[in-house]
Amino acid sequence: MMRPAPIRIAAALLGLLLAAGPAAAAPITEYPLPSPGLKPWSIAVDGQGQVWFTLDGPRAIGRLDPTTGGFTQYPAAPGALPYTLKFQGSTLWYTDFELESRDHPGRVIRFDPKTGGTPYALPDPKAGPTVMDLDDQGGLWISEMLSGHLIRLNTQTGAFDPEWQAPATDIVSGQRLPYGQVQDAKGQRWVAESGTNRLIRIGPGDAFQAYTLPDRFWVPSAIALAPNGLIWIAGHATSSVGAFDPATGKTTLWALHTTETGGAASPSDVRIGKNGEVWVMEHSGNRLARILPAEQTVVEYPLPHANEDAQWIAVDAAGNVWYAGRQTGHIGKIGADAPYFTVKAQLATTVRAGGQITGTVTATPHGDLPQSYTYELSHAPQGMTATFDATGHFTLKVDRSQVDPGEYRVLLGVRTDTVMAAAPVTITVKPGLLAQYGWLLAMGAVVIVGGGLIIFLRRRTR
């Protein structure tokens, strides 16, 4: 059976059975699960530090005790395929959703370790419940991906409020596909519409506002609210995440490394860390990213195994970040004190096509890191290259035949076997001199340069 990722179905079904006990691959520690084919997926951490996750293989719920490494498996409600998890205090909720079967009844379930839980059937059985979020009144909001609506469950009474739908005046083409959602400090609800490439604000009251995000093929999925009010958005079809500012309506994109073959990193989940850093799971990139906004640095940690198929992350009270490797059968953890580099790039950021600029990359280590590392330019278009010396000085060249004029968000940084770190930089490429003034030559003009004065002599006409 295949498990859906946001919008598209996650690939491959192979699970591996590895030896018991935690396995360390600095700075990540992984806990192999004891049985083959468990396929852990969504993940959450309770107030006691116990790690909970859905199990696609047996259609069950799993729990890991990080102190002992002990694993416990609990049944799901009869007929349920647990999709995502959400804690409300000590109460665990999960959605029941199977994309491959449109006839599978959509439900949200209050977990019970003995019975699998108490199901609450959605009014629309084919609504497709995916992501959940709590409001400040104790209500549980559910994204109905297939119906395009949101619905709120009163967790005290077990009754559903009427479905929230976009105003009739908000006409869009295609499916809305609401996914990630969060409530801000003003009580307003924000929802990512993966199908329309928009961020939706609901409230105050009946107010509604739609914000179009930068790339129409971006596919916004998971979102998270930072302490400063910015909303961080995972662009699932790209190699970038966005920081949306509600005060301005503008989104700042942060580039991530592409895959080793040049494909999209496919960020699938985003969470705010204990110290305000932004953690991102790169589903196709097979990495955990750590964005340090104040330091203007993107840090990325490759996962220990290839093709882990990790989709979700959770942050515990100590700041540790947890993930589930569905294909490899691991539960992984990276500590809040994991070593990292901060990176600064000094350079002129404007270059003409066919020209070059020089600059310097400086990496400052924090924690136990290798003394040697490789400098690199990444996330750059084909035809934009850089050569580095041993001290981080570089020359960046732009091939006029391959790079069009425009703005390019690139990464300049360093790489070791266990961590990559880079400063995001916007390079502006202007037309080359030949392209800018070639029309003069076409008219037969001769350019004479002397004493800093450029004189254009028009060809004599008969």
Secondary structure by P-SEA (a helix, b strand, c coil): ccccccccccccbbbbbccccccccccbbbbbcccccccccccccccccbbbbbbccccbbbbbcccccbbbbbbccccccccbbbbcccbbbbbbbbccccccccccccccccccbbbbbcccccccccbbbbcccbbbbbbbccccbbbbbccccccccccccccccccccccccccccccccccbbbbbcccccbbbbcccccbbbbbbcccccccccbbbbccccbbbbbcccccbbbbbbccccbbbbbbcccccccccccccbbbbccccbbbbbbccccbbbbbbccccbbbbbbcccccccccbbbbcccbbbbbbbcccbbbbbbccccbbbbbbbbccccccccccccbbbbbbbccccccbbbbbcccccccccccccccccbbbbbccccccccccbbbbbcccccbbbbbbbbbbbccccccccaaaaaabbbbbbcccbbbbbccccc
